[in-house]
Amino acid sequence: MKILLAIDESHYSAMCVNMLKMLELPSQTEIKLITVIPEHTFIGGHTLRRLLGQSSEVQSKKTQEKSADKILHDHIQSLEAIGVAVEPIVAWGHPPEQIINYARINDVDLIVIGAKGSGNAGFPLGSVAQKIMKYAHTNVLLIREDIKRFRRVLLATDGSKHSERTVRFLLNMPLPQRTKIFIVTSLESHIQALVKMPTLDINTNRQIIATLQETEKEAAVELIARTKESFHKKGYITESMLLEGSPAREIIQASKTVNPELIAIGAKGLGAIENFLLGSVAQRVARFSRYAVLIVR
């Protein structure tokens, strides 16, 4: 697996490193450790360093790269201690753009980033993390808390192709063997959507609604059973929950009961429009959950 770990000087970066150390990463894992020195480009292609003059530009660059190297160095030693290869990268520019471009060009399997950076104390999700979550073309792991022990994963599934990819990604992810997988699916209301259709007369079509509800429930039970079997074959213990209501709200509520170290969810579900880069359920869960969130594409 090729992992791009994006760090800055915030304490969230240390949490990201700790999360990776909790996983049982094989020795062939490659970790690209990137930090981006923010640089705004003004109209005409000018940067602040250039406007200050050549000598100031050189001095400024050396100072900032020295600080960046120090940030990287502290985490390199910690990661190398678990026996994986670590490559440090210092980039200049707009942080989300640099991280997303690097991930795409280098065919990264997973971007790991703190939910907030050094300047986002008052927001549920930092601006860099939001943009990477939305625009990255690969899987993204958002870290929110420092993990002492990895024990529980909450897997949200709806049978969509992105959900199936999430199951496969988790099955191939080096989770500790004793991790318990909580599988949840929400009976969202494709029914409620139908009820709102002006051509559907509720009074005369109650049987249709009842049949749709029963069919959806049967499909959800079958989906959960199939997903549980996949994890049982890998030796994991599973538990399942069949929820009813708005998927994002129900997933977040279920996570408060389960208290997982990680929520795993597909980037888009059954109702997502293909042209959208990220579905509304994944966005809401990633923004408002208190736990780490893995978004699988």
C-alpha positions, 0 to 999 in steps of 0.5 A: 500500500502506498500512503500519503501522510500530509502533516503540518505543525498541528497536534493533529499530525501526531494523531495521524502518525499514531493512527498508522502505528496502530495498524499492522502495516506490512514492511512493503508499505510505502509512506510518503510524508508531505508537508506543504509550505503555503505560498499565495500566487498573486495576479501576474504570477508573483509570489510574496517571496519574489516581491521581497527581492531575490536575496530576501527570497533565498533567505526566506526559502531557506528558513521555511524549508528548514522549519519544514524539514524539522516537522518531517524529521520528528515524524520520520523516526517514529514511523521508521520504528515500525519497519516501513519505508518513509520518504519526506517531501517538502512542497510549495504552494496551495496545500490542498492542491499540492497534496491532491496533485501529488496523490494523483501523479504518484498513484497513492492508495490512501491520503491520511490527514488531520481533520484540522490544521494549525489554524482551524480551532473553531471549525468541525473540519479544516479547510484543507481537509475539506478540499482534500476530502471533496476533490481527491481522486483516491481514498482519504482518512481523516483523523480527529482524535488520538487513538490509544488502542484500535478495537472497533470499526463502524462500516456504513454500507448501502450496497452501492458500488462505493460501499462494495469498494469500502468493504474490499478496502477494509478487508485488505487494510492491515487492521489489528486482528481483534478489531470488531466490525460493526456493520450498519445500513439505514433504511433511508427513505427511498420510501419517503421520496416516493411519498412526496411524489405528487402522482402517488396517492397515499390513501389508495396505494398503501399496499405499494408502500408496505411492499416497498418497505418490506422489500427494502428491509429484506434487501438490507438484511441480506446485504448485512448477512453477506457483508458479515460473511466476508469479514468472518472469512478473514477472522473478524468478529462482527455486529450489525445494526439495521437503522431507519431514517436519514443515513447521515444522521443515523450513522453519526448517532450509531457511532456515538453508541459504538464509539469506534476508532474509525468510521468507514463509508463509501464516497457516494451511495445509491442516491448520489449523482455520478458527476458529484465528487462526494455524496451528501451522506459521506460529506455530512458524516466526515464533517460532523462525526467526532471520530476518524472517517475513512472515505473510499472511492 
